Amino acid sequence: MNTKSILAGLKKNAMLVALVLVYLLFLILTQGKIFSPANFSELINQNTYVYILGAGMLMCMLTGGNIDLSCGSFVCLLGAFGGLFMIVNKMSVGASIALLLLIGILYGVVLGFLIAYVNIPPWIATLAGFLAFRGLGTFILSSNSATGSLAPFPDAFNRIFFGRIFATPVGVFNWVCFITGLVAALLVVLTTVRSRMVRQSKHYEVEPVMNMVGKLVLECAAIMLLMTKLAMDGGIPTTLVWVAAIILIYSFITAKTTIGRHFYVVGGNIEAARLSGVNTKRIMFLAYLNMAVLTSIAAMTVVARSQSAYADVGKNFEMDAISACVVGGVSASGGAGTVLGMVIGATLIGVINLGMSLISLDANYQRVIKGFVLLAAVVFDILSKKKSK
């Protein structure tokens, strides 16, 4: 492997390299605290909503750099409705979850229709929700509670969205978690090898064997490190199950399906896509319907984690999701980006947040640092495009 190919690989995986370097920096600054099993769990639980909303925001941004400014406020509204259903009216957990998903679908249908068929610019349509939903959510909470919050949520609801699978006491090694990691690593190896064999049979270009082996070693090591740490901290969090399921589903959609490729085509050149027979209005409609449904799921994980619904829940969530996408290499102008890139971006921001909290850095400095990270990612994206042209 020559120096040129190594440099090309580093450039292609710049954010992954940055993630590793930032983690090593905080490993030193926190004197190893960030490497503890509890902080591995905390990293996942703190950022569950970022991964889920990031997947939805990715699909919106692929259509031409469009975003959803309303998702954070919609989380607040859904939390208020959840409290109204489960705490005030004592409805069953199953019926409440179904109703929250139905509210998400209805909002997605209305929002998607306004953007795709009435041609209201996405930022204006979602800005209306950004302003209205938090006010409505706050009104519902204050009308049903003297403290302006509703708690606690039922244990059954909390276990679904913020529990552990085959939980064991902290410090007792959870073998189910460890074996799950082994199975996941084996599936990654088999899937990668099979994909390479399929490409070779069709005479497509494939990466060198050593590159593939190197990636597999790193991926399997990362999976086993995560699952070993979780095994020492009580088992697999249900938040990880939700995140993993959504990441796998959207990775498949964007990489392996026709409709997934249409999102990229529309973002690359919407007029050319229309002339090619792509139903561009349907793609825009689906992007925002999808975002609303994922926001519903994210809202339930957030409410279950805090075990309460309150007026400030969801604040700045839309910015976290956008930041995860941009830092992860999703183009601000649309047509480029991957789910894996978004995951790396969300993890990088999560590591920065966790690391800065562990060293007790002032909240104002934390905002400054995250702002510079976001700006650096955008600058890197622009410069890379200029160089490629």
CORLIN-V731478 format. One record per backbone hydrogen bond with DSSP energy under -1.0 kcal/mol. NH is the residue of the N-H (numbers start at 1). CO is the residue of the C=O. If there is no record, write none. Layout:
nh:NH co:CO
nh:NH co:CO
This chain:
nh:6 co:2
nh:7 co:3
nh:8 co:4
nh:9 co:5
nh:10 co:6
nh:11 co:7
nh:12 co:8
nh:13 co:9
nh:14 co:11
nh:17 co:13
nh:18 co:14
nh:19 co:15
nh:20 co:16
nh:21 co:17
nh:22 co:18
nh:23 co:19
nh:24 co:20
nh:25 co:21
nh:26 co:22
nh:27 co:23
nh:28 co:24
nh:29 co:25
nh:30 co:26
nh:31 co:28
nh:32 co:27
nh:33 co:30
nh:35 co:32
nh:36 co:33
nh:40 co:36
nh:41 co:37
nh:42 co:38
nh:43 co:39
nh:44 co:40
nh:45 co:41
nh:46 co:42
nh:47 co:43
nh:51 co:47
nh:52 co:48
nh:53 co:49
nh:54 co:50
nh:55 co:51
nh:56 co:52
nh:57 co:53
nh:58 co:54
nh:59 co:55
nh:60 co:56
nh:61 co:57
nh:62 co:58
nh:64 co:61
nh:65 co:61
nh:74 co:70
nh:75 co:71
nh:76 co:72
nh:77 co:73
nh:78 co:74
nh:79 co:75
nh:80 co:76
nh:81 co:77
nh:82 co:78
nh:83 co:79
nh:84 co:80
nh:85 co:81
nh:86 co:82
nh:87 co:83
nh:88 co:83
nh:89 co:84
nh:91 co:85
nh:96 co:92
nh:97 co:93
nh:98 co:94
nh:99 co:95
nh:100 co:96
nh:101 co:97
nh:102 co:98
nh:103 co:99
nh:104 co:100
nh:105 co:101
nh:106 co:102
nh:107 co:103
nh:108 co:104
nh:109 co:105
nh:110 co:106
nh:111 co:107
nh:112 co:108
nh:113 co:109
nh:114 co:110
nh:115 co:111
nh:116 co:112
nh:117 co:113
nh:118 co:113
nh:120 co:114
nh:125 co:121
nh:126 co:122
nh:127 co:123
nh:128 co:124
nh:130 co:126
nh:131 co:127
nh:132 co:128
nh:133 co:129
nh:136 co:132
nh:137 co:133
nh:138 co:134
nh:139 co:135
nh:140 co:136
nh:141 co:137
nh:142 co:138
nh:143 co:139
nh:150 co:309
nh:158 co:154
nh:159 co:155
nh:160 co:156
nh:161 co:157
nh:162 co:158
nh:165 co:236
nh:168 co:234
nh:171 co:232
nh:172 co:169
nh:174 co:231
nh:178 co:174
nh:179 co:175
nh:180 co:176
nh:181 co:177
nh:182 co:178
nh:183 co:179
nh:184 co:180
nh:185 co:181
nh:186 co:182
nh:187 co:183
nh:188 co:184
nh:189 co:185
nh:190 co:186
nh:191 co:187
nh:192 co:188
nh:193 co:189
nh:194 co:190
nh:195 co:191
nh:196 co:192
nh:197 co:193
nh:198 co:194
nh:199 co:195
nh:200 co:196
nh:201 co:197
nh:202 co:198
nh:203 co:200
nh:204 co:199
nh:212 co:208
nh:213 co:209
nh:214 co:210
nh:215 co:211
nh:216 co:212
nh:217 co:213
nh:218 co:214
nh:219 co:215
nh:220 co:216
nh:221 co:217
nh:222 co:218
nh:223 co:219
nh:224 co:220
nh:225 co:221
nh:226 co:222
nh:227 co:223
nh:228 co:224
nh:229 co:225
nh:230 co:226
nh:231 co:227
nh:232 co:228
nh:233 co:230
nh:235 co:230
nh:238 co:163
nh:241 co:237
nh:242 co:238
nh:243 co:239
nh:244 co:240
nh:245 co:241
nh:246 co:242
nh:247 co:243
nh:248 co:244
nh:249 co:245
nh:250 co:246
nh:251 co:247
nh:252 co:248
nh:253 co:249
nh:254 co:250
nh:255 co:251
nh:256 co:252
nh:257 co:253
nh:261 co:257
nh:262 co:258
nh:263 co:259
nh:265 co:261
nh:266 co:262
nh:267 co:263
nh:268 co:264
nh:269 co:265
nh:273 co:269
nh:274 co:270
nh:275 co:271
nh:276 co:272
nh:277 co:274
nh:278 co:273
nh:280 co:278
nh:283 co:279
nh:284 co:280
nh:285 co:281
nh:286 co:282
nh:287 co:283
nh:288 co:284
nh:289 co:285
nh:290 co:286
nh:291 co:287
nh:292 co:288
nh:293 co:289
nh:294 co:290
nh:295 co:291
nh:296 co:292
nh:297 co:293
nh:298 co:294
nh:299 co:295
nh:300 co:296
nh:301 co:297
nh:302 co:298
nh:303 co:299
nh:304 co:300
nh:305 co:301
nh:306 co:302
nh:307 co:303
nh:309 co:150
nh:313 co:310
nh:315 co:312
nh:317 co:314
nh:320 co:316
nh:321 co:317
nh:322 co:318
nh:323 co:319
nh:324 co:320
nh:325 co:321
nh:326 co:322
nh:327 co:323
nh:328 co:324
nh:329 co:326
nh:330 co:325
nh:331 co:336
nh:334 co:331
nh:335 co:62
nh:342 co:338
nh:343 co:339
nh:344 co:340
nh:345 co:341
nh:346 co:342
nh:347 co:343
nh:348 co:344
nh:349 co:345
nh:350 co:346
nh:351 co:347
nh:352 co:348
nh:353 co:349
nh:354 co:350
nh:355 co:351
nh:356 co:352
nh:357 co:353
nh:358 co:354
nh:359 co:355
nh:360 co:357
nh:361 co:356
nh:366 co:362
nh:367 co:363
nh:368 co:364
nh:369 co:365
nh:370 co:366
nh:371 co:367
nh:372 co:368
nh:373 co:369
nh:374 co:370
nh:375 co:371
nh:376 co:372
nh:377 co:373
nh:378 co:374
nh:379 co:375
nh:380 co:376
nh:381 co:377
nh:382 co:378
nh:383 co:379
nh:384 co:380
nh:385 co:381
nh:386 co:382
nh:387 co:383
nh:388 co:384
nh:389 co:385
